[in-house]
């Protein structure tokens, strides 16, 4: 007999294969009888099929760092001026055009002085010709008409 790997289980004896944990359940260890529900792990967190942890947040939330959580992660409300589809992490947070992130690991958003200079997205990209904080500076060989 072989123990089922993490993320899989077989609750019945005499079977020839392991079954992946169902969505919204997880199993972090190999050789366990069943999968644990994510609801007992932390409200708002879920998982995909075959998960070893509940590392998935629903729509309107993103998964970010939280030192007070048992595994160092937590679901947080999506910041204003951003979109958080199901499964969004801090790295994939989608910022609306006209807004800028203070960094890829920060949920803090700032309104740009010139909205057209900030194209949004998950990397706070600046429009061509703009760069630096809030996309407020012109690149070399560009100028801003007053």
PyMOL commands that set and color helices and strands:
alter all, ss='L'
color gray80, all
select helices_A, chain A and resi 38-40+90-92+115-117+133-135
alter helices_A, ss='H'
color red, helices_A
select strands_A, chain A and resi 8-9+19-20+25-26+36-37+45-46+56-57+61-65+73-77+82-83+94-95+99-101+109-111+118-120+125-126+130-131+137-138
alter strands_A, ss='S'
color yellow, strands_A
deselect
rebuild
show_as cartoon
